Every structure is written in structure tokens, then in C-alpha cells.
Amino acid sequence: MDESERTRPPINRLARAVLRLFAAPRVNMREDYERVRRLQRHVAQLPLPGPRVPYREVTETSGAHPITCRVFEPVERRREDVLLFFHGGGWVTGDIESYTPACSTMAELTGCTVVSVDYRLAPEHPFPAGLEDCLHITRLLLAEPQRVGAASTDRIVLVGDSAGGNLAAVVSQQLRDEARRAANADATVAPSPTVDRQILLYPVTHWDHDPATSPYESVRAHGRDYRLTTLEIEDYFCLYVPDREARRDPRVAPLMAEDLSDQPRTLVISAELDLLCDEGEAYGHALADAGNDVRIERVPGALHGFITLPRFSKSLRHAYTVIDEFLDGTPAETADPTPRTDEPEPQGAA
């Protein structure tokens, strides 16, 4: 989406200066990713307002390695849906420990069971290791939804934020391709199960985040001062997919896929002050153009990673209002989202 197609609310100098205080730490992620991982786990242990939803851990085996998942059961289960969650962190940081507060909040606010996947991380396990883990767990739950209390496959909803949103989008594409291959191989066999719904939170969908060459204005507008920077995302890509040409692969950049038909009903939630804002919305529009049912919602004044904020956050409350509507089947909205004139909300690190 070009900047000319929308009007951003003004951000005064004071607000911009405050938001810069919450920009991503100026660390060399290629060297310091282990330190960032430890810090994230430490922050996740800090007490936050409100109760934490209890969880249990299950471990599945894929090949020779285990994949651990945390299953969060809300105290009051208000929906039969199971949210299969892939965490963010640039495919390099983040895990089920650091995302436990966010998943606890997700289970409580939606009334759904949440399954968080501890997929393998780069650089120890570069692309496609993490994707393969997410695919394995998704296939497993689609084959046996009762494992996590789902009555049927149509109750499994893919959810991911940032790099996890990227993985959710790619998993959906891969499941569609597998179902098509199975149907072509044997028309008498029932098609392979696929997911019916996906929620993509400020997802990575494109491969180019260089301000000089990116097709998206949000990269230039928000790639230096706020929560996620262009330098940081380049570090992540270098660790996840060192070969620059390989980053154009649709399994890395789902927006590059030639065929986006037959995808799940989709909710794309973008953060207005995020360098990924435009590419996430562009993916939503591309899905809609391919005939899919899509809703796009831009959260005004929000920074990248806001889903991990405390539940009193205005951005978080806004997002969960939309998520609830989506889970309840509110009709899709495919028009360009119009930002409100709210003051930007300063937010902590995700």
C-alpha cells in the first residue's frame, strides 16, 4: 500500500521522542541473540497484573528431535476453538517460556485453548527447520484435533505474530499445496485436512526491508525510530536465511507466492507505527484479490510486538476486540483500514 493511499495521524515531536525511548535495543543481533533470549525469559518471569492461565506441556517427536508445546486452558472456556500459536522473535529469539505471559493473556481474553509451539530457532537451526516444526505440529493436530480438546479440524485456528505470523501464513500455503497434491494423486482419497482460519499479527511477508529498495513506505517511515528497525530485521534474516536470493522463496516471503487462492479465512492485524505495517496489509489485500475472505485491521498508535504488552494496553484491547469479532464470524472487511487520530501509545519491548 502506497503512502499516498492513506493518511497517517500526525505525530508531534514530543511523542516521537518518547517513542524513540522504546525503540529496539541497539544490539548486534548476529552476535548477541543468546543474550537477548536470556533477557526475554527473565522479563517473562516478572509479575504482571491479573492471574496467569495454567498450562501443561506436551512433547511430540519429529524425526530425531522433540518439539515441546504448552497448552493453555482458560479458566472459563467460552469458545470451542483451539488457537495454534507460533511466536515471534525473528525466527531467532522468543520461545514458549518468553511468550507464556502473552499466551496466558490470549487464552483468558478469548476463552480459547491456546497451544504454543516451541519450534527450532536460527542460527542453530536455520530455514526451513522452524517451518518444518510448525508444519509437523499443525498436521498432527489436524489429524487428531481431540488431542487438545478440539471437536473437529475446523476448530483449529492458526495464530502468529511477526515471524510467527510469517510461519502461520506459510503453513497455510503449504497445507493447501499438500491437499492439492494428494487430490491429484488419488481422486478417491479424501482431501488432506487444512485450516479454515488464520490470524496474522503484524506478519513478515516480504523479503526486502532496505529503505532504499523496499516497495513499502512504512519501512522508510518507521524503520529507524521504533520497536523494530531495518537493521534488526536484516540481522534476523541473515541468521534465518543467509542466502539473500533464497529469501524470495514463498516459504520465506509468503507475499511472493504466485497462487494465493484457497487460503483460510484471514484476519490481518497491523501496527500503525511498525515498519512491517504495509507488507502485512499488502498480504491481506493479495489474499482478498485471490478470492479469499479477509479482514484487515490497523491498530492506531501501536508499535511492533504489542501483543506481548500487559492487558491494560489500549493497543492490546483494540486487537482482542477485533480477534473476538473474527472468531465469532463477523463479516470480513477488505477495504483499506483507516487510522484513527489517537495519540500514539508508548509501549515496552516485546
N, C-alpha and C positions, 0 to 999 in steps of 0.2 A: 504494500500500500504506500503510495507516494505521500509525502508530507502535504502536498497541495490538496489532497483529498480529504483532509481533516483539519480541524482547528484545535490546537492544544491550549489548555488554560495557561495563563501567564504564570511564571514562577519568578517571584521577586528575588532580588539579590540576597536578602537575608535568608529566605527559605532555601535557596540554592547552597548558601554557605553552610547552613545547618545540615543539609542532606549530604554534603561532602564529608562531614564528620563520620557518616555511616557508610562510606564507600568501602569496597572490599579492601582488606589489608594489602599493603603493597609488598607482597612476598613473592619470591620466585617459586611458583608452584612446582616447577620441574625438580627443584631441589628440596623444597620444604613440605611436600604433600604429606609426609608421615607426621610431621609436627602439627599440621592443620587437622589431620584425622584425630590426633590425641586431644587437641583443643575442642573439637566438636563434641567428642564423647564426654569431656569434662563439663561443657556447657549444658549438655543434655541431662546431667545429673543435678543441676541446680533446681531448687524448689520453685515451682510456679503455682499461681493461684488455681484453685479447683482440683478435684480429685483426678488421679490417673486411672485410666481404664485397665483392669487386669488383663494379662496376656499369658499365652502359653507358647512354647517353642516346639516346632516340629522340624525334622531334618529329612530331606529327600536326597537320594543319590542319583547323580547324572554322570554316567561313565565311572571314573575313578574318584570323583570329588563330591563332597557333600554340599548341599545348598540348604542353609538354615532359613526358616521363615518364622516370624512372630505373628500369632493370630490374636487380635484384639477383639474381645467380646464386650459390647456396650452393656452397661447395667440395665438399660431399658432398650430392648431391640424393637425399633419402630418400623423397620423395613426388612424384607427378606433378602435384599441384595447383599452380595459379598464384594467388597472393593479390593481388588488385587492391586497393590500399590508398589510402584518402582520409585525409589528415592532419587533425589537429585544429588549434585556434587560433582558435575563434570566428568562422570564415569571414573573419577579418581578418588574423591573423598565421599563422605557420607556412608552410613551403614544402618542396620536395623537398630543399633544402640543409639546413635545420634538422632535418628528420626523417631524414636519411641515417643517423645512428647507430642510431636505432630500427628502421629498415627493414633495416639490416645485421644487427642482432640477430635480427629476425624471420626473415630468410632462414636464418640459421645455426641457430637453435633449432628451427625447424620443418622444415628441409630442403626448403623450397619456394622456387620462384622468386617474388619479390615485385616488383610493378610499382607504383611510387609516382607519383601524378598531381599535377602542378603546376597545379591549377585556379586560375582567376582569383579574386582576393580583393576584398572590400569594404574601404573605401568607394569605391575607384576603379571597382569593378565589383560593384554590389550585386545582391541576389537578382533574377533567377534565374541570373546569369551563371556562378557556380561550379557550380551544379547542372547546367547545360547542358553544361559541360565534362566533368563526371563521367559524365553520360549518354552523351556522344559517345564517350568512350574505352571505356566498357562495351559499347556497341553494336558498336564496331569489333572488340573482342576476341572478342565472342560470334560475330560474323560470320566472323572469321579467327583462331581461337584459336592456330593454328600460329605466328602472329607472335611469340608469347612462349613457345613450346615446349609449349603445351598440346595434348594429343591430341584433345580434344573440349570442347564448351562446358560439360559437367558438371564439368570440372576447374577452371573459373573460380570463385573464391570471393571475394565482396565482403568487405572488412575496412575498418573506420573507427574512429577514436577521437574522442570528444567531438563537435565539429561534423562531423568526418569520419564518425562513426557515424550522425549525422543524415542526411548525404548518402547513405550506403550504404542506409539504410532507405528513403529517398525514391526512390532509383534503383530499388530492388526493386519498390516500388509502381508506379512509372511504367512499368517494363518489363512488369509484369503487365497494366496498362491498355492498353498498346500491343498486346500479344499478343491481348487480347480484341477490340480494335477491328479488328485485321487479320482475325481469325477471323470476325467478324460481317460484314465487308465482302465476304469471298470464302471460303466454306467449303471450296473446293477447294484453297486455298493452304495450305502447311504453316505452322503457327503460328510466330510470331516467337520466336527463342530467348530464354530468360530464365535467370537464375542459379538454381542449385539450393541454394546455401548462402551464409549471411552471418554474419559475426562482428561484433557491435556492442559496442565497448568504451566503457563509461560514456557512452552517447549522449545528445544533446539530443533530446528527443521532444515536449516541451510548450512552450507559448509564455509561460506566466506564471511568473515567478520572484520575484514580490513576496512577502515573508514574510507580509504581511497578507492576501493573497488566494490564494496558491498552494494547491492541493489536497494538496501533498506535504509531509510533516513534515520530510524531510531538508533542504528549503530553509530551514526555520526553525532546524533543529538545526545545520546545517553551512554556512550561507550567509555567515558573518562571519569565522570564525577560520582557515579552512584554505586549501587551494591555490586554489580558485576561489570568488569571492564573488558575492553577488547584485548588487552594484554593477558588478562587472566584466562579468557576463553581460548586464546591461542595456545597458552600453556597446556590447557586441558586437552585440546585436540592433538598437540604434539605427543602427549603421553598416551592417548587413546588410539589415535590413528597416525603414526609418524609419517606415513607416505601421504603427501599432500594430494596427489591425484586420486588416491583411494577414498578421500573424504567426499568425493562426488557420488560415491556409491549410495543408492537409495536406502541401504541398510544403515548408513551413517547420516545421510541427509534426506529424510523421507520426502521432502518437497521436490526432490529430483526425480521421483518415480514417474514413469511415463503413463501409468494407468493407476488412477485413484478411485476407480469405481468399486462398488460393492464393499464399502467400508462401513464400520459401525456408526450408529447414531452418535454424534460427537458434540461435546462441549469443549470449546477452547476458551480458556481464561487467560488473558494477558495482563501484564502490569504496565501501567502507562509510562513510568519512568525507567523502563528496562530496555536495554539495547536489543533484546530478543522480541520486543513487542510486535514489530512489523512482520517479522518472519513467522511468528506464531499465528498471527491473524491471516497472513497470506496462505498458510497451510489450510486454515479453516475455509477460506474462500475457494481454494483449489478443490477441496473436498466437496464443497457445495456445487461448484461448477461441474463436477463429475457426477452429480445426481444424488449425492448423499444428504442426509438430514443433519444439519449443522447449526449450532448456536455459538455465536462469538460474543464474549463479554470482556470489555476492557475495564479493569479496576482503576479508578482515578486516583492519582497521587501515590500509587503503590510502587514499591521497588521490587526488584528480583528477589525471590525467596520468601515472600511474605506469608506463605502457607505455614511456615515454621514459627510465626510470631505467637505471642500469648493471645488467648481467645478474646480479650478485650480490644484487640486491634480493630480499627474501623475497616481496614482492607480485608482482614480475615473474615469479619462478619459479613461483609459485602459478598465475598466469594462463596461462603457457605449458604447464603440465601439463594444464590444462583444455582449452586450444586443441588440443593434441596428441590428446587423447581425442576431441574433436569431429571433427577431421579424419579420425581413424581409424574414425569411425562408432559411437562409444559411444552407447547408447540415451539418449534425451532425459530430462531431469529437469525437470518442470514445477512441482514443489512449491516453496513459499516457501523461499528459501535461509536457512539458519540460521547466523548469525555465530558464529565461534569466540570463545574467550576470550583470544586472543593479545593482547599489548600492542600498541598502535598503533605503526606503523613510521614514524618521521620520514623524510620524503622531500624531495628537492630540487625545484626548479622544473622544470616540464615545458617 
